[in-house]
Amino acid sequence: MVNRAFKTSIYFFTAITAILLAVLLVFLYKEAHPFFVNHGVFDFIFGSDWNARDINGSFQIFNILKGSFYIAFLACIISSPLAFGVSIYICFYSPQKIKKMLLWTIGLLAGIPSITYGFFALFVIVKDLEKLFSMSAGESVLAGAIILSIMILPFFVSTFVETLEIIKLKYEKDSNSLGVSKEYFIRKVVIRECRFSMVTGFILASARAVGETMAVMMAIGNTPLVPKLLGKAQTIPSLIALEIGMSEVGSEHYSALFAAGFVLLLLVLAINLVFFVLVQKRNNKYGKV
């Protein structure tokens, strides 16, 4: 009886999660529908001119969408090697007390408010970039990617540590019995076995990073230009955060912002779907790591 009730509750909460996602999609599409009726989807996505201040208005998000993913992927490229090195140290070299302290400290990074990261980006990273590259304004794609790489570091570390601990448990006894050095074991076994997990972790972190708003918004300059490493850019979340308050409910501008959010959500769901398919194929072929 208890097992049946537990199983039923699991199904219930799973169904609630699926329903919430469906409600979110329906709500966004409902608000975006008036815009899609009057504008072509491909023109909206692949056009490069966003100007809500014009009388007629121009609402095209390609540069903004590109900026969102450019910053997210660059942040993951910066963060993932650092996170992997930290994870290797935690799993294979640190004493138990140091390991707990490091995990606690890294986990603490995830609890820092986004606005605090934004202030750090604006007054430290941006100013340092201005001095380093002799820039008139340091708000840039690079500044946004650097602060975002710090924010997603706990996600990467927790993912890598979990994978490394499984691999360690699976192979370390055999390695020790053969007299293999720790460094050789890490190079030849650990890195090889966790390559797939590194790729999937990168995909998931990118999907998580692309939705970050406040900290990135304070560091990138918020200009819907073609994103360049040392140039200003804009992301979909920052666009919505900045303009939703000044858009009239029911207006074309209002619907266009919801359309941008809807497109971003669909792309993130597609990334997660690709991740799920890759994991399933990998597990079917090799078994779980």
C-alpha positions in Angstrom: 0.0 0.0 0.0 2.8 2.4 0.9 4.8 1.5 -2.2 1.7 2.0 -4.4 1.1 5.5 -2.8 4.7 6.4 -3.3 4.6 5.3 -6.9 1.4 7.2 -7.5 2.9 10.4 -6.0 5.9 10.1 -8.3 3.7 9.8 -11.4 1.6 12.7 -10.1 4.5 15.1 -9.6 6.0 14.1 -13.0 2.6 14.9 -14.7 2.5 18.2 -12.9 5.9 19.1 -14.3 4.9 18.2 -17.8 1.7 20.2 -17.5 3.6 23.2 -16.3 5.8 23.1 -19.3 2.8 22.7 -21.6 1.1 25.7 -19.9 4.2 27.8 -20.3 4.5 27.0 -24.0 0.8 27.7 -24.6 0.9 31.0 -22.7 3.9 32.2 -24.6 2.4 31.2 -27.9 -0.9 32.8 -27.1 0.8 36.2 -26.3 3.1 35.9 -29.4 0.3 34.7 -31.8 -0.8 38.2 -32.9 2.7 39.0 -33.9 3.1 35.8 -35.9 -0.1 36.4 -37.7 1.2 39.7 -39.2 4.8 38.8 -39.6 6.7 35.9 -41.2 8.4 33.6 -38.8 11.6 33.3 -40.9 11.8 37.0 -41.4 11.4 37.5 -37.6 14.1 34.9 -36.8 16.6 35.6 -39.6 16.2 39.4 -39.9 18.7 41.6 -38.2 16.9 44.9 -37.5 15.3 45.4 -34.1 14.0 49.0 -33.5 11.0 49.4 -31.2 11.4 53.2 -31.1 10.5 53.6 -34.8 6.9 54.5 -35.5 6.3 51.4 -37.6 8.6 49.3 -35.5 11.1 46.7 -36.8 11.2 43.4 -34.9 13.8 40.9 -36.0 16.0 38.9 -33.7 18.8 37.2 -35.5 21.6 39.4 -34.1 20.1 39.1 -30.6 19.6 35.4 -30.9 23.2 35.0 -32.1 24.4 37.1 -29.3 22.6 34.9 -26.8 24.2 31.7 -28.0 27.6 33.3 -28.7 27.9 34.5 -25.1 26.6 31.2 -23.7 29.0 29.0 -25.7 32.0 31.3 -25.0 31.2 31.1 -21.3 31.1 27.3 -21.5 34.4 27.2 -23.3 36.0 29.4 -20.6 34.4 27.6 -17.7 34.6 23.9 -18.7 38.4 23.4 -18.6 38.7 25.2 -15.3 35.8 23.1 -13.9 37.3 19.9 -15.1 40.7 20.7 -13.5 39.0 21.5 -10.2 37.0 18.3 -10.4 40.1 16.2 -11.0 41.7 17.8 -8.0 38.6 17.2 -5.8 38.2 13.6 -6.8 41.8 12.4 -7.0 44.1 14.7 -5.0 42.3 16.5 -2.2 42.0 15.1 1.3 38.4 14.5 2.5 38.2 17.7 4.6 39.5 19.9 1.7 37.2 18.1 -0.7 34.1 19.0 1.4 35.3 22.6 1.8 35.9 23.0 -1.9 32.5 21.5 -2.8 30.8 23.7 -0.3 32.7 26.8 -1.6 31.8 26.1 -5.2 28.2 25.4 -4.3 28.1 28.7 -2.6 28.8 30.4 -5.9 25.5 29.1 -7.1 23.7 30.8 -4.3 25.1 34.3 -5.0 22.3 36.6 -6.4 22.6 37.4 -10.1 22.6 41.1 -9.4 25.8 40.7 -7.3 27.5 39.1 -10.2 26.3 41.9 -12.4 27.9 44.5 -10.1 31.1 42.6 -10.1 31.1 42.4 -13.9 30.3 46.1 -14.3 32.8 47.5 -11.9 35.6 45.0 -12.1 35.6 42.9 -15.3 34.4 45.7 -17.6 36.9 48.2 -16.1 39.8 45.7 -16.4 38.9 45.1 -20.1 38.9 48.8 -20.7 42.4 49.1 -19.4 43.7 45.8 -21.0 42.4 46.5 -24.5 42.3 50.4 -24.4 38.6 50.3 -25.0 36.3 53.4 -24.6 33.7 51.1 -23.1 34.3 47.7 -21.7 30.8 46.4 -22.0 31.2 43.5 -24.5 30.6 39.9 -25.4 33.8 39.0 -23.6 32.8 40.7 -20.4 29.4 38.9 -20.4 31.0 35.6 -21.2 33.5 35.9 -18.3 30.9 36.7 -15.7 28.6 34.0 -17.0 31.5 31.4 -17.0 31.9 32.1 -13.2 28.1 31.7 -12.7 27.9 28.3 -14.4 31.1 26.9 -12.8 29.2 25.2 -10.0 27.0 23.4 -12.6 30.0 22.1 -14.5 31.9 21.0 -11.3 28.9 19.1 -9.9 28.4 17.3 -13.2 32.1 16.5 -13.6 32.5 15.4 -10.0 29.5 13.0 -10.2 30.9 11.4 -13.4 34.5 11.2 -12.1 33.3 9.6 -8.9 31.5 6.9 -10.8 34.5 6.2 -13.0 36.8 6.2 -10.0 34.6 3.7 -8.2 34.4 1.5 -11.3 38.1 1.3 -12.3 40.3 2.5 -9.5 40.7 -0.9 -7.7 41.8 -2.5 -11.0 44.2 0.3 -11.6 45.8 0.1 -8.2 46.1 -3.7 -8.4 48.1 -3.3 -11.6 50.4 -0.7 -10.0 49.3 2.1 -12.4 50.2 5.6 -11.4 47.4 8.0 -10.6 48.4 10.4 -13.4 48.5 7.6 -15.9 45.1 6.4 -14.7 43.6 9.9 -15.1 45.1 10.4 -18.6 44.4 7.0 -20.1 41.2 5.9 -18.3 39.4 8.8 -16.7 39.6 11.4 -19.4 38.7 8.8 -22.1 35.7 7.5 -20.2 34.3 10.9 -19.3 34.5 12.5 -22.8 30.9 11.9 -23.5 29.8 13.3 -20.2 31.9 16.4 -20.9 30.1 16.9 -24.1 26.6 16.4 -22.7 27.6 18.6 -19.7 28.7 21.3 -22.2 25.3 21.1 -24.0 23.3 21.3 -20.8 25.4 24.2 -19.4 24.9 26.1 -22.7 21.2 25.6 -22.5 21.3 26.9 -18.9 23.6 29.8 -19.7 21.6 31.1 -22.6 18.7 32.1 -20.3 20.8 34.1 -17.8 19.6 37.7 -17.6 20.7 40.3 -15.0 24.4 39.7 -14.7 24.9 39.4 -18.5 22.7 42.4 -19.1 24.9 44.6 -17.0 28.0 43.6 -18.8 27.2 43.4 -22.6 26.1 46.9 -23.5 22.7 45.8 -24.7 22.9 46.9 -28.3 21.3 44.6 -31.0 24.4 44.6 -33.3 26.3 41.7 -34.8 28.0 40.2 -31.8 31.8 40.5 -31.8 34.2 39.5 -29.0 35.1 43.0 -27.9 31.9 44.6 -29.2 28.5 45.3 -27.6 25.7 42.8 -28.0 22.3 41.9 -26.7 20.6 38.7 -25.6 17.0 37.6 -25.7 16.6 37.6 -21.9 18.2 41.1 -21.6 16.0 42.4 -24.4 12.8 41.2 -22.7 13.9 42.5 -19.3 14.7 45.9 -20.7 11.7 46.5 -22.9 8.8 44.6 -21.5 8.1 47.4 -19.0 7.9 50.0 -21.6 5.7 48.1 -24.1 2.0 48.5 -24.2 0.0 45.4 -23.4 -1.4 44.0 -26.6 0.8 46.1 -28.9 3.0 44.8 -31.6 6.1 45.5 -29.5 4.6 43.5 -26.6 3.8 40.5 -28.8 7.2 40.6 -30.5 8.9 40.3 -27.1 6.8 37.2 -26.2 7.6 35.8 -29.7 11.3 36.2 -28.9 10.9 34.4 -25.6 8.9 31.7 -27.3 11.6 31.1 -30.0 14.3 31.0 -27.3 12.3 28.4 -25.3 11.8 26.2 -28.3 15.5 26.3 -29.1 16.5 25.5 -25.5 14.0 22.6 -25.6 15.5 21.4 -28.8 19.0 21.4 -27.3 17.8 19.4 -24.3 16.0 17.0 -26.7 19.3 16.5 -28.6 21.0 15.9 -25.3 18.4 13.3 -24.2 18.7 11.4 -27.5 22.5 11.4 -27.3 22.4 10.0 -23.8 19.9 7.3 -24.7 22.0 6.2 -27.7 25.2 6.2 -25.7 23.7 4.3 -22.8 22.2 1.7 -25.2 25.5 1.2 -26.9 28.0 1.3 -23.9 25.9 1.2 -20.8 25.8 3.9 -18.1 29.1 5.5 -17.0 
